[in-house]
Amino acid sequence: KASHETVEEMAPSLATRVGGVALECCIYNASGPKSGHISDLSKVGASRAGAVLSKSATLEKQRGNELPRLKKIALGGGLCEGSINSEGLPNAGIDYYISDTVLDGVAATGKPYFVSLSGLKVEHNVEMLGRIAAVHAAAPSKISGVELNLACPNIPGKPTVALDFEQMEDVIKQVLAHEGFAATALPLGVKLAPYFDGPHYDAAAAIINRYKARIAYVVTMNTIGNCVVVDTETESAIISPKGGFGGIGGGFTKPIALANVYQLRKRLDPSIDLVGVGGVSSGEDAFQLILCGADAVQTATAHWLQGPACFDRIALELQAIMAAKGHKCIDDFKGKLKPYNRDNKPKEQEAPPSGKRGGLLYLHCLTHALMALVIVALLAGDPGWPRS
């Protein structure tokens, strides 16, 4: 049996950087239903996830919207799985997410810890940054970065900041003016709403590029807000808050997430890293987002439905795809999406090769496929894998 070290040497590397922070694996959790308590965060850290991200914190503890507010959904005759939510930012409050309980618990896993913020007012974001700065001064190794959520669509009476570009720039400007937080040099990321039109990509990227000296990374995208899912039998919406309106996540969102990553990567300054979110439930999903330009990917719906084991599985599947294609690291294919042309159309649309050349091509593909399966089997079967 191959040693653990031999398996690691054979397997493609999933290492990356987000805002200058080194991650051993390019896959980690989005701020979602299973990121609100240290028991959940510790499980993420113990998996192959490359980092741990907190629930989006508000200044004070929030109960969130009334139940039911989160449901699994299946569309297209059950072919596609996802979720709809109008949680309304339920969370334990910023003081919990920067408490010794959480900081020490995540630190024990050895993974970088990012704190997500979603203040109900810009002044709340500024206050929370001040508290993070104070904690960071006392324990500089326990917080790796901050993700500023400008994209929550589920707060009754509150607009989505990332869809109001004037307000978005004002929030960023006030946050970056906080001298205490600036002194920490902690990387700051901003989480954006999904965009659907060229001028929206232009406007968002222009704002972020103006502050590229302090914005280290961008996370795209949040759920697709203001959607309704109907139960035909009861003739009603399936969630209660906001008249049944909520944000859609999961597999339905992936084409939109791919477009947002691709469009923003073309517009953002190269110094700004990009994290792709939306529909990641397999290694292929992660591969496609990275191909469009993501430096890392997050998953929320798959994590909610499958638990932290999803990170191990997605990582193994991604490594298998990379091995089959001969990629040794994600930089080998990151941001290298090809435009469609007749020379690179999907293989199933081409006539099967024949003759000696076809046989050699078949053997070549079979060899790569077997190599990928061996890597997956070795990684999955090694009792020392995954490392926490």
C-alpha positions as YAML, in Angstrom:
chain: A
units: angstrom
residues:
- id: 1
  name: LYS
  ca: [0.00, 0.00, 0.00]
- id: 2
  name: ALA
  ca: [1.30, 3.47, -0.88]
- id: 3
  name: SER
  ca: [2.34, 5.65, 2.03]
- id: 4
  name: HIS
  ca: [0.41, 8.80, 2.87]
- id: 5
  name: GLU
  ca: [3.39, 10.86, 1.68]
- id: 6
  name: THR
  ca: [3.41, 9.03, -1.68]
- id: 7
  name: VAL
  ca: [-0.31, 9.65, -2.11]
- id: 8
  name: GLU
  ca: [0.17, 13.36, -1.39]
- id: 9
  name: GLU
  ca: [2.96, 13.53, -3.98]
- id: 10
  name: MET
  ca: [0.73, 11.89, -6.61]
- id: 11
  name: ALA
  ca: [-2.31, 14.03, -5.93]
- id: 12
  name: PRO
  ca: [-2.61, 17.44, -7.60]
- id: 13
  name: SER
  ca: [-2.26, 20.37, -5.21]
- id: 14
  name: LEU
  ca: [-5.39, 22.32, -4.27]
- id: 15
  name: ALA
  ca: [-3.39, 25.03, -2.51]
- id: 16
  name: THR
  ca: [-4.33, 28.65, -3.14]
- id: 17
  name: ARG
  ca: [-4.37, 32.09, -1.54]
- id: 18
  name: VAL
  ca: [-7.32, 34.29, -0.59]
- id: 19
  name: GLY
  ca: [-6.40, 37.87, 0.22]
- id: 20
  name: GLY
  ca: [-2.81, 36.76, 0.73]
- id: 21
  name: VAL
  ca: [-3.84, 34.04, 3.21]
- id: 22
  name: ALA
  ca: [-2.50, 30.59, 2.32]
- id: 23
  name: LEU
  ca: [-5.08, 27.80, 2.07]
- id: 24
  name: GLU
  ca: [-4.07, 24.16, 1.67]
- id: 25
  name: CYS
  ca: [-7.37, 23.49, -0.11]
- id: 26
  name: CYS
  ca: [-9.25, 25.90, -2.39]
- id: 27
  name: ILE
  ca: [-12.68, 24.80, -1.08]
- id: 28
  name: TYR
  ca: [-14.29, 26.09, 2.10]
- id: 29
  name: ASN
  ca: [-17.66, 26.95, 3.62]
- id: 30
  name: ALA
  ca: [-19.79, 29.91, 2.70]
- id: 31
  name: SER
  ca: [-21.51, 31.79, 5.49]
- id: 32
  name: GLY
  ca: [-24.64, 29.68, 5.76]
- id: 33
  name: PRO
  ca: [-26.95, 27.65, 8.00]
- id: 34
  name: LYS
  ca: [-24.14, 25.46, 9.36]
- id: 35
  name: SER
  ca: [-21.65, 28.17, 10.28]
- id: 36
  name: GLY
  ca: [-23.32, 29.76, 13.29]
- id: 37
  name: HIS
  ca: [-21.88, 27.79, 16.21]
- id: 38
  name: ILE
  ca: [-18.44, 26.55, 17.21]
- id: 39
  name: SER
  ca: [-19.68, 22.95, 16.99]
- id: 40
  name: ASP
  ca: [-20.30, 23.47, 13.27]
- id: 41
  name: LEU
  ca: [-17.20, 25.58, 12.66]
- id: 42
  name: SER
  ca: [-14.96, 22.98, 14.33]
- id: 43
  name: LYS
  ca: [-16.34, 20.29, 12.03]
- id: 44
  name: VAL
  ca: [-15.56, 22.42, 8.99]
- id: 45
  name: GLY
  ca: [-12.03, 22.92, 10.31]
- id: 46
  name: ALA
  ca: [-11.58, 19.19, 10.87]
- id: 47
  name: SER
  ca: [-12.56, 18.44, 7.26]
- id: 48
  name: ARG
  ca: [-10.50, 19.11, 4.14]
- id: 49
  name: ALA
  ca: [-11.96, 22.62, 3.89]
- id: 50
  name: GLY
  ca: [-9.14, 25.09, 3.35]
- id: 51
  name: ALA
  ca: [-10.52, 27.71, 5.75]
- id: 52
  name: VAL
  ca: [-13.36, 28.36, 8.18]
- id: 53
  name: LEU
  ca: [-15.83, 31.21, 7.68]
- id: 54
  name: SER
  ca: [-18.21, 32.39, 10.39]
- id: 55
  name: LYS
  ca: [-21.89, 33.10, 10.06]
- id: 56
  name: SER
  ca: [-22.48, 36.69, 8.95]
- id: 57
  name: ALA
  ca: [-22.41, 38.57, 12.25]
- id: 58
  name: THR
  ca: [-24.47, 41.53, 13.34]
- id: 59
  name: LEU
  ca: [-23.63, 43.85, 16.22]
- id: 60
  name: GLU
  ca: [-26.08, 42.09, 18.54]
- id: 61
  name: LYS
  ca: [-27.52, 38.59, 18.54]
- id: 62
  name: GLN
  ca: [-30.35, 38.12, 16.01]
- id: 63
  name: ARG
  ca: [-33.12, 35.53, 16.01]
- id: 64
  name: GLY
  ca: [-33.74, 36.01, 12.29]
- id: 65
  name: ASN
  ca: [-37.01, 35.71, 10.41]
- id: 66
  name: GLU
  ca: [-39.97, 33.53, 11.40]
- id: 67
  name: LEU
  ca: [-40.07, 29.83, 10.53]
- id: 68
  name: PRO
  ca: [-40.18, 28.14, 8.11]
- id: 69
  name: ARG
  ca: [-37.41, 30.16, 6.48]
- id: 70
  name: LEU
  ca: [-35.14, 27.54, 4.87]
- id: 71
  name: LYS
  ca: [-36.26, 24.70, 2.61]
- id: 72
  name: LYS
  ca: [-34.67, 22.16, 0.30]
- id: 73
  name: ILE
  ca: [-36.10, 22.36, -3.20]
- id: 74
  name: ALA
  ca: [-35.89, 20.33, -6.39]
- id: 75
  name: LEU
  ca: [-36.81, 21.67, -9.81]
- id: 76
  name: GLY
  ca: [-36.84, 20.25, -13.30]
- id: 77
  name: GLY
  ca: [-38.57, 17.06, -12.25]
- id: 78
  name: GLY
  ca: [-36.14, 16.61, -9.38]
- id: 79
  name: LEU
  ca: [-33.06, 16.76, -11.61]
- id: 80
  name: CYS
  ca: [-31.61, 19.81, -9.88]
- id: 81
  name: GLU
  ca: [-31.31, 20.28, -6.12]
- id: 82
  name: GLY
  ca: [-31.09, 23.52, -4.22]
- id: 83
  name: SER
  ca: [-32.50, 25.66, -1.46]
- id: 84
  name: ILE
  ca: [-34.59, 28.72, -0.79]
- id: 85
  name: ASN
  ca: [-34.05, 30.78, 2.33]
- id: 86
  name: SER
  ca: [-35.11, 33.95, 4.00]
- id: 87
  name: GLU
  ca: [-33.19, 33.47, 7.23]
- id: 88
  name: GLY
  ca: [-32.81, 37.16, 8.03]
- id: 89
  name: LEU
  ca: [-29.27, 36.86, 9.42]
- id: 90
  name: PRO
  ca: [-29.84, 34.72, 12.53]
- id: 91
  name: ASN
  ca: [-26.54, 34.74, 14.40]
- id: 92
  name: ALA
  ca: [-25.00, 34.88, 17.85]
- id: 93
  name: GLY
  ca: [-23.61, 38.41, 17.49]
- id: 94
  name: ILE
  ca: [-20.08, 39.60, 16.74]
- id: 95
  name: ASP
  ca: [-18.80, 39.13, 20.29]
- id: 96
  name: TYR
  ca: [-19.45, 35.39, 20.04]
- id: 97
  name: TYR
  ca: [-17.61, 34.98, 16.73]
- id: 98
  name: ILE
  ca: [-14.51, 36.68, 18.12]
- id: 99
  name: SER
  ca: [-14.75, 35.07, 21.58]
- id: 100
  name: ASP
  ca: [-12.10, 32.74, 23.00]
- id: 101
  name: THR
  ca: [-14.57, 29.87, 22.58]
- id: 102
  name: VAL
  ca: [-14.70, 30.28, 18.82]
- id: 103
  name: LEU
  ca: [-11.17, 31.54, 18.21]
- id: 104
  name: ASP
  ca: [-9.54, 28.76, 20.23]
- id: 105
  name: GLY
  ca: [-11.87, 26.13, 18.80]
- id: 106
  name: VAL
  ca: [-11.06, 27.04, 15.21]
- id: 107
  name: ALA
  ca: [-7.36, 27.55, 15.97]
- id: 108
  name: ALA
  ca: [-7.22, 23.96, 17.25]
- id: 109
  name: THR
  ca: [-8.07, 22.76, 13.72]
- id: 110
  name: GLY
  ca: [-5.13, 24.64, 12.22]
- id: 111
  name: LYS
  ca: [-7.27, 26.33, 9.57]
- id: 112
  name: PRO
  ca: [-7.40, 30.07, 8.75]
- id: 113
  name: TYR
  ca: [-10.46, 31.76, 10.25]
- id: 114
  name: PHE
  ca: [-12.40, 34.47, 8.42]
- id: 115
  name: VAL
  ca: [-15.11, 36.51, 10.14]
- id: 116
  name: SER
  ca: [-18.15, 37.51, 8.10]
- id: 117
  name: LEU
  ca: [-19.87, 40.82, 8.92]
- id: 118
  name: SER
  ca: [-23.30, 42.05, 7.88]
- id: 119
  name: GLY
  ca: [-24.17, 45.10, 9.94]
- id: 120
  name: LEU
  ca: [-27.74, 46.36, 9.74]
- id: 121
  name: LYS
  ca: [-26.25, 49.88, 9.51]
- id: 122
  name: VAL
  ca: [-22.88, 51.03, 8.25]
- id: 123
  name: GLU
  ca: [-22.14, 52.28, 11.77]
- id: 124
  name: HIS
  ca: [-22.60, 48.71, 13.00]
- id: 125
  name: ASN
  ca: [-19.99, 47.44, 10.53]
- id: 126
  name: VAL
  ca: [-17.57, 50.11, 11.72]
- id: 127
  name: GLU
  ca: [-18.18, 49.18, 15.37]
- id: 128
  name: MET
  ca: [-17.66, 45.47, 14.64]
- id: 129
  name: LEU
  ca: [-14.40, 46.19, 12.84]
- id: 130
  name: GLY
  ca: [-13.23, 48.07, 15.93]
- id: 131
  name: ARG
  ca: [-13.96, 45.04, 18.10]
- id: 132
  name: ILE
  ca: [-12.14, 42.76, 15.66]
- id: 133
  name: ALA
  ca: [-9.15, 45.11, 15.71]
- id: 134
  name: ALA
  ca: [-9.01, 44.96, 19.51]
- id: 135
  name: VAL
  ca: [-9.16, 41.16, 19.57]
- id: 136
  name: HIS
  ca: [-6.63, 40.89, 16.76]
- id: 137
  name: ALA
  ca: [-4.19, 43.06, 18.69]
- id: 138
  name: ALA
  ca: [-4.33, 40.59, 21.59]
- id: 139
  name: ALA
  ca: [-4.34, 37.41, 19.47]
- id: 140
  name: PRO
  ca: [-3.01, 38.28, 16.00]
- id: 141
  name: SER
  ca: [-2.80, 34.71, 14.75]
- id: 142
  name: LYS
  ca: [-6.42, 33.74, 15.40]
- id: 143
  name: ILE
  ca: [-8.26, 35.89, 12.83]
- id: 144
  name: SER
  ca: [-7.05, 35.65, 9.23]
- id: 145
  name: GLY
  ca: [-9.41, 38.04, 7.49]
- id: 146
  name: VAL
  ca: [-12.82, 39.71, 7.28]
- id: 147
  name: GLU
  ca: [-15.57, 39.15, 4.72]
- id: 148
  name: LEU
  ca: [-17.94, 42.12, 4.50]
- id: 149
  name: ASN
  ca: [-21.33, 40.89, 3.32]
- id: 150
  name: LEU
  ca: [-22.94, 43.58, 1.16]
- id: 151
  name: ALA
  ca: [-25.39, 41.20, -0.46]
- id: 152
  name: CYS
  ca: [-27.99, 39.84, 1.96]
- id: 153
  name: PRO
  ca: [-31.42, 40.06, 0.25]
- id: 154
  name: ASN
  ca: [-33.48, 38.76, 3.18]
- id: 155
  name: ILE
  ca: [-33.78, 41.61, 5.70]
- id: 156
  name: PRO
  ca: [-37.32, 43.04, 5.63]
- id: 157
  name: GLY
  ca: [-37.22, 46.74, 4.83]
- id: 158
  name: LYS
  ca: [-33.48, 46.73, 4.06]
- id: 159
  name: PRO
  ca: [-32.17, 47.06, 0.48]
- id: 160
  name: THR
  ca: [-29.36, 44.88, -0.86]
- id: 161
  name: VAL
  ca: [-26.34, 47.18, -0.54]
- id: 162
  name: ALA
  ca: [-24.41, 45.65, -3.45]
- id: 163
  name: LEU
  ca: [-27.27, 46.50, -5.82]
- id: 164
  name: ASP
  ca: [-27.19, 50.21, -4.92]
- id: 165
  name: PHE
  ca: [-23.77, 51.28, -6.16]
- id: 166
  name: GLU
  ca: [-23.80, 54.70, -4.51]
- id: 167
  name: GLN
  ca: [-24.61, 53.13, -1.15]
- id: 168
  name: MET
  ca: [-22.10, 50.33, -1.77]
- id: 169
  name: GLU
  ca: [-19.26, 52.80, -2.27]
- id: 170
  name: ASP
  ca: [-20.31, 54.82, 0.78]
- id: 171
  name: VAL
  ca: [-20.24, 51.71, 2.99]
- id: 172
  name: ILE
  ca: [-16.83, 50.65, 1.68]
- id: 173
  name: LYS
  ca: [-15.45, 54.16, 2.15]
- id: 174
  name: GLN
  ca: [-16.63, 54.38, 5.77]
- id: 175
  name: VAL
  ca: [-15.39, 50.89, 6.61]
- id: 176
  name: LEU
  ca: [-11.95, 51.55, 5.16]
- id: 177
  name: ALA
  ca: [-11.72, 54.82, 7.08]
- id: 178
  name: HIS
  ca: [-11.57, 52.89, 10.37]
- id: 179
  name: GLU
  ca: [-8.00, 53.54, 11.49]
- id: 180
  name: GLY
  ca: [-7.98, 50.77, 14.08]
- id: 181
  name: PHE
  ca: [-8.95, 48.12, 11.55]
- id: 182
  name: ALA
  ca: [-6.58, 49.50, 8.92]
- id: 183
  name: ALA
  ca: [-3.74, 49.16, 11.40]
- id: 184
  name: THR
  ca: [-4.37, 45.42, 11.70]
- id: 185
  name: ALA
  ca: [-3.53, 44.88, 8.00]
- id: 186
  name: LEU
  ca: [-6.10, 42.07, 8.03]
- id: 187
  name: PRO
  ca: [-7.27, 41.29, 4.48]
- id: 188
  name: LEU
  ca: [-10.75, 42.62, 3.76]
- id: 189
  name: GLY
  ca: [-13.07, 40.92, 1.30]
- id: 190
  name: VAL
  ca: [-16.46, 42.06, 0.04]
- id: 191
  name: LYS
  ca: [-19.31, 39.71, -0.80]
- id: 192
  name: LEU
  ca: [-21.43, 40.79, -3.74]
- id: 193
  name: ALA
  ca: [-24.93, 40.12, -5.00]
- id: 194
  name: PRO
  ca: [-25.42, 38.34, -8.33]
- id: 195
  name: TYR
  ca: [-25.29, 40.67, -11.32]
- id: 196
  name: PHE
  ca: [-26.95, 40.11, -14.68]
- id: 197
  name: ASP
  ca: [-25.96, 43.02, -16.90]
- id: 198
  name: GLY
  ca: [-22.68, 44.39, -18.23]
- id: 199
  name: PRO
  ca: [-23.05, 47.88, -16.72]
- id: 200
  name: HIS
  ca: [-23.60, 46.32, -13.28]
- id: 201
  name: TYR
  ca: [-20.34, 44.37, -13.52]
- id: 202
  name: ASP
  ca: [-18.63, 47.55, -14.70]
- id: 203
  name: ALA
  ca: [-19.97, 49.63, -11.81]
- id: 204
  name: ALA
  ca: [-19.18, 47.08, -9.09]
- id: 205
  name: ALA
  ca: [-15.66, 46.41, -10.38]
- id: 206
  name: ALA
  ca: [-14.91, 50.12, -10.78]
- id: 207
  name: ILE
  ca: [-15.82, 50.79, -7.13]
- id: 208
  name: ILE
  ca: [-13.73, 47.89, -5.85]
- id: 209
  name: ASN
  ca: [-10.76, 48.79, -8.04]
- id: 210
  name: ARG
  ca: [-10.76, 52.31, -6.61]
- id: 211
  name: TYR
  ca: [-10.03, 50.76, -3.21]
- id: 212
  name: LYS
  ca: [-7.71, 48.00, -4.38]
- id: 213
  name: ALA
  ca: [-5.05, 49.04, -1.88]
- id: 214
  name: ARG
  ca: [-7.30, 47.76, 0.93]
- id: 215
  name: ILE
  ca: [-9.80, 45.36, -0.64]
- id: 216
  name: ALA
  ca: [-7.91, 42.09, -0.90]
- id: 217
  name: TYR
  ca: [-10.57, 39.82, -2.34]
- id: 218
  name: VAL
  ca: [-14.12, 39.63, -3.66]
- id: 219
  name: VAL
  ca: [-16.68, 36.90, -3.01]
- id: 220
  name: THR
  ca: [-19.27, 36.35, -5.73]
- id: 221
  name: MET
  ca: [-22.06, 35.60, -5.31]
- id: 222
  name: ASN
  ca: [-24.83, 35.55, -2.70]
- id: 223
  name: THR
  ca: [-28.14, 33.82, -3.30]
- id: 224
  name: ILE
  ca: [-30.44, 35.03, -6.06]
- id: 225
  name: GLY
  ca: [-32.87, 37.12, -4.06]
- id: 226
  name: ASN
  ca: [-36.60, 37.76, -4.30]
- id: 227
  name: CYS
  ca: [-37.57, 34.34, -5.61]
- id: 228
  name: VAL
  ca: [-40.74, 32.39, -4.81]
- id: 229
  name: VAL
  ca: [-41.16, 28.60, -4.72]
- id: 230
  name: VAL
  ca: [-44.74, 27.32, -4.73]
- id: 231
  name: ASP
  ca: [-46.20, 24.12, -3.27]
- id: 232
  name: THR
  ca: [-48.82, 23.05, -5.81]
- id: 233
  name: GLU
  ca: [-50.70, 20.83, -3.35]
- id: 234
  name: THR
  ca: [-51.22, 23.58, -0.76]
- id: 235
  name: GLU
  ca: [-51.24, 26.40, -3.34]
- id: 236
  name: SER
  ca: [-48.91, 28.40, -1.11]
- id: 237
  name: ALA
  ca: [-45.35, 29.63, -0.87]
- id: 238
  name: ILE
  ca: [-43.08, 27.16, 0.93]
- id: 239
  name: ILE
  ca: [-41.42, 29.67, 3.28]
- id: 240
  name: SER
  ca: [-43.05, 32.22, 5.55]
- id: 241
  name: PRO
  ca: [-40.95, 35.44, 5.69]
- id: 242
  name: LYS
  ca: [-41.44, 38.35, 3.30]
- id: 243
  name: GLY
  ca: [-44.59, 36.86, 1.80]
- id: 244
  name: GLY
  ca: [-42.70, 33.76, 0.65]
- id: 245
  name: PHE
  ca: [-39.85, 35.60, -1.07]
- id: 246
  name: GLY
  ca: [-36.35, 34.27, -0.48]
- id: 247
  name: GLY
  ca: [-32.92, 33.68, -1.94]
- id: 248
  name: ILE
  ca: [-32.28, 30.69, -4.19]
- id: 249
  name: GLY
  ca: [-29.09, 28.67, -3.70]
- id: 250
  name: GLY
  ca: [-27.70, 25.37, -4.91]
- id: 251
  name: GLY
  ca: [-27.40, 23.87, -8.37]
- id: 252
  name: PHE
  ca: [-29.81, 26.28, -10.07]
- id: 253
  name: THR
  ca: [-27.41, 29.15, -9.44]
- id: 254
  name: LYS
  ca: [-24.24, 27.71, -10.95]
- id: 255
  name: PRO
  ca: [-24.51, 29.14, -14.50]
- id: 256
  name: ILE
  ca: [-25.08, 32.59, -12.99]
- id: 257
  name: ALA
  ca: [-22.17, 32.11, -10.57]
- id: 258
  name: LEU
  ca: [-19.91, 31.06, -13.45]
- id: 259
  name: ALA
  ca: [-20.88, 34.20, -15.35]
- id: 260
  name: ASN
  ca: [-20.30, 36.46, -12.33]
- id: 261
  name: VAL
  ca: [-16.86, 34.97, -11.69]
- id: 262
  name: TYR
  ca: [-15.91, 35.21, -15.37]
- id: 263
  name: GLN
  ca: [-17.17, 38.77, -15.83]
- id: 264
  name: LEU
  ca: [-15.69, 40.14, -12.61]
- id: 265
  name: ARG
  ca: [-12.32, 38.46, -13.13]
- id: 266
  name: LYS
  ca: [-12.00, 40.29, -16.46]
- id: 267
  name: ARG
  ca: [-12.73, 43.62, -14.78]
- id: 268
  name: LEU
  ca: [-11.07, 43.43, -11.35]
- id: 269
  name: ASP
  ca: [-7.48, 44.45, -10.75]
- id: 270
  name: PRO
  ca: [-5.23, 41.35, -10.86]
- id: 271
  name: SER
  ca: [-4.13, 42.05, -7.27]
- id: 272
  name: ILE
  ca: [-7.67, 41.29, -6.03]
- id: 273
  name: ASP
  ca: [-8.43, 37.61, -5.43]
- id: 274
  name: LEU
  ca: [-11.80, 36.15, -6.35]
- id: 275
  name: VAL
  ca: [-13.84, 33.54, -4.48]
- id: 276
  name: GLY
  ca: [-16.63, 31.85, -6.43]
- id: 277
  name: VAL
  ca: [-19.89, 30.75, -4.77]
- id: 278
  name: GLY
  ca: [-23.01, 29.24, -6.26]
- id: 279
  name: GLY
  ca: [-24.01, 25.66, -6.98]
- id: 280
  name: VAL
  ca: [-20.82, 23.95, -5.80]
- id: 281
  name: SER
  ca: [-21.72, 20.38, -4.86]
- id: 282
  name: SER
  ca: [-19.11, 18.42, -6.83]
- id: 283
  name: GLY
  ca: [-15.51, 18.55, -7.94]
- id: 284
  name: GLU
  ca: [-16.69, 19.41, -11.44]
- id: 285
  name: ASP
  ca: [-18.57, 22.45, -10.12]
- id: 286
  name: ALA
  ca: [-15.42, 23.65, -8.34]
- id: 287
  name: PHE
  ca: [-13.30, 22.99, -11.43]
- id: 288
  name: GLN
  ca: [-15.62, 25.08, -13.61]
- id: 289
  name: LEU
  ca: [-15.62, 28.08, -11.25]
- id: 290
  name: ILE
  ca: [-11.82, 28.00, -11.06]
- id: 291
  name: LEU
  ca: [-11.64, 27.67, -14.85]
- id: 292
  name: CYS
  ca: [-13.70, 30.88, -15.06]
- id: 293
  name: GLY
  ca: [-11.22, 32.69, -12.81]
- id: 294
  name: ALA
  ca: [-11.92, 31.87, -9.15]
- id: 295
  name: ASP
  ca: [-8.95, 31.54, -6.79]
- id: 296
  name: ALA
  ca: [-11.11, 29.54, -4.36]
- id: 297
  name: VAL
  ca: [-14.71, 28.37, -4.03]
- id: 298
  name: GLN
  ca: [-17.24, 28.25, -1.22]
- id: 299
  name: THR
  ca: [-20.28, 26.05, -0.75]
- id: 300
  name: ALA
  ca: [-23.36, 26.61, 1.40]
- id: 301
  name: THR
  ca: [-26.28, 24.46, 0.19]
- id: 302
  name: ALA
  ca: [-24.19, 21.28, -0.19]
- id: 303
  name: HIS
  ca: [-22.70, 21.90, 3.26]
- id: 304
  name: TRP
  ca: [-26.18, 22.35, 4.73]
- id: 305
  name: LEU
  ca: [-27.58, 19.20, 3.09]
- id: 306
  name: GLN
  ca: [-24.56, 16.89, 3.36]
- id: 307
  name: GLY
  ca: [-22.55, 18.20, 6.29]
- id: 308
  name: PRO
  ca: [-18.78, 18.75, 6.40]
- id: 309
  name: ALA
  ca: [-18.08, 15.47, 4.59]
- id: 310
  name: CYS
  ca: [-18.93, 17.37, 1.40]
- id: 311
  name: PHE
  ca: [-15.59, 19.18, 1.56]
- id: 312
  name: ASP
  ca: [-13.63, 15.92, 1.52]
- id: 313
  name: ARG
  ca: [-15.66, 14.51, -1.35]
- id: 314
  name: ILE
  ca: [-15.54, 17.67, -3.48]
- id: 315
  name: ALA
  ca: [-11.78, 17.94, -2.95]
- id: 316
  name: LEU
  ca: [-11.23, 14.31, -4.01]
- id: 317
  name: GLU
  ca: [-13.41, 14.76, -7.08]
- id: 318
  name: LEU
  ca: [-11.58, 17.94, -8.06]
- id: 319
  name: GLN
  ca: [-8.21, 16.22, -7.71]
- id: 320
  name: ALA
  ca: [-9.44, 13.33, -9.85]
- id: 321
  name: ILE
  ca: [-10.49, 15.72, -12.63]
- id: 322
  name: MET
  ca: [-7.17, 17.55, -12.41]
- id: 323
  name: ALA
  ca: [-5.20, 14.30, -12.52]
- id: 324
  name: ALA
  ca: [-7.14, 13.09, -15.56]
- id: 325
  name: LYS
  ca: [-6.33, 16.35, -17.34]
- id: 326
  name: GLY
  ca: [-2.69, 16.39, -16.25]
- id: 327
  name: HIS
  ca: [-3.02, 19.49, -14.04]
- id: 328
  name: LYS
  ca: [-0.65, 19.58, -11.08]
- id: 329
  name: CYS
  ca: [-2.11, 22.69, -9.40]
- id: 330
  name: ILE
  ca: [-5.07, 25.02, -9.86]
- id: 331
  name: ASP
  ca: [-2.91, 27.67, -11.53]
- id: 332
  name: ASP
  ca: [-2.57, 25.25, -14.47]
- id: 333
  name: PHE
  ca: [-6.17, 25.93, -15.47]
- id: 334
  name: LYS
  ca: [-7.39, 28.90, -13.39]
- id: 335
  name: GLY
  ca: [-8.95, 31.61, -15.54]
- id: 336
  name: LYS
  ca: [-8.32, 29.69, -18.77]
- id: 337
  name: LEU
  ca: [-11.88, 29.20, -19.98]
- id: 338
  name: LYS
  ca: [-11.88, 28.79, -23.76]
- id: 339
  name: PRO
  ca: [-14.50, 30.39, -26.00]
- id: 340
  name: TYR
  ca: [-16.57, 27.93, -27.96]
- id: 341
  name: ASN
  ca: [-15.23, 26.87, -31.34]
- id: 342
  name: ARG
  ca: [-15.52, 23.78, -33.48]
- id: 343
  name: ASP
  ca: [-12.09, 22.53, -32.40]
- id: 344
  name: ASN
  ca: [-12.96, 22.27, -28.70]
- id: 345
  name: LYS
  ca: [-16.61, 21.26, -28.84]
- id: 346
  name: PRO
  ca: [-17.67, 18.56, -26.34]
- id: 347
  name: LYS
  ca: [-16.34, 15.11, -27.17]
- id: 348
  name: GLU
  ca: [-19.79, 13.49, -27.29]
- id: 349
  name: GLN
  ca: [-20.65, 15.68, -30.28]
- id: 350
  name: GLU
  ca: [-17.71, 14.41, -32.32]
- id: 351
  name: ALA
  ca: [-17.52, 11.26, -34.40]
- id: 352
  name: PRO
  ca: [-15.63, 8.54, -32.53]
- id: 353
  name: PRO
  ca: [-12.00, 8.17, -33.66]
- id: 354
  name: SER
  ca: [-11.15, 5.12, -35.71]
- id: 355
  name: GLY
  ca: [-8.10, 3.18, -36.73]
- id: 356
  name: LYS
  ca: [-4.70, 3.20, -35.05]
- id: 357
  name: ARG
  ca: [-4.97, 6.85, -33.96]
- id: 358
  name: GLY
  ca: [-8.33, 6.17, -32.32]
- id: 359
  name: GLY
  ca: [-6.96, 3.18, -30.44]
- id: 360
  name: LEU
  ca: [-3.99, 5.16, -29.13]
- id: 361
  name: LEU
  ca: [-6.29, 8.00, -28.07]
- id: 362
  name: TYR
  ca: [-8.54, 5.51, -26.27]
- id: 363
  name: LEU
  ca: [-5.58, 4.02, -24.39]
- id: 364
  name: HIS
  ca: [-4.30, 7.50, -23.50]
- id: 365
  name: CYS
  ca: [-7.67, 8.55, -22.04]
- id: 366
  name: LEU
  ca: [-8.09, 5.22, -20.26]
- id: 367
  name: THR
  ca: [-4.67, 5.57, -18.64]
- id: 368
  name: HIS
  ca: [-5.50, 9.04, -17.29]
- id: 369
  name: ALA
  ca: [-8.89, 7.87, -16.04]
- id: 370
  name: LEU
  ca: [-7.36, 4.90, -14.23]
- id: 371
  name: MET
  ca: [-4.70, 7.15, -12.70]
- id: 372
  name: ALA
  ca: [-7.43, 9.45, -11.37]
- id: 373
  name: LEU
  ca: [-9.35, 6.52, -9.90]
- id: 374
  name: VAL
  ca: [-6.20, 5.20, -8.21]
- id: 375
  name: ILE
  ca: [-5.56, 8.59, -6.61]
- id: 376
  name: VAL
  ca: [-9.13, 8.81, -5.33]
- id: 377
  name: ALA
  ca: [-8.99, 5.25, -3.98]
- id: 378
  name: LEU
  ca: [-5.67, 5.83, -2.24]
- id: 379
  name: LEU
  ca: [-6.77, 9.11, -0.72]
- id: 380
  name: ALA
  ca: [-10.11, 7.76, 0.42]
- id: 381
  name: GLY
  ca: [-8.64, 4.54, 1.76]
- id: 382
  name: ASP
  ca: [-5.69, 5.97, 3.65]
- id: 383
  name: PRO
  ca: [-6.56, 6.02, 7.37]
- id: 384
  name: GLY
  ca: [-4.44, 9.12, 7.82]
- id: 385
  name: TRP
  ca: [-6.50, 11.09, 5.33]
- id: 386
  name: PRO
  ca: [-7.75, 13.76, 5.57]
- id: 387
  name: ARG
  ca: [-5.43, 15.63, 7.84]
- id: 388
  name: SER
  ca: [-7.10, 18.12, 10.15]
...
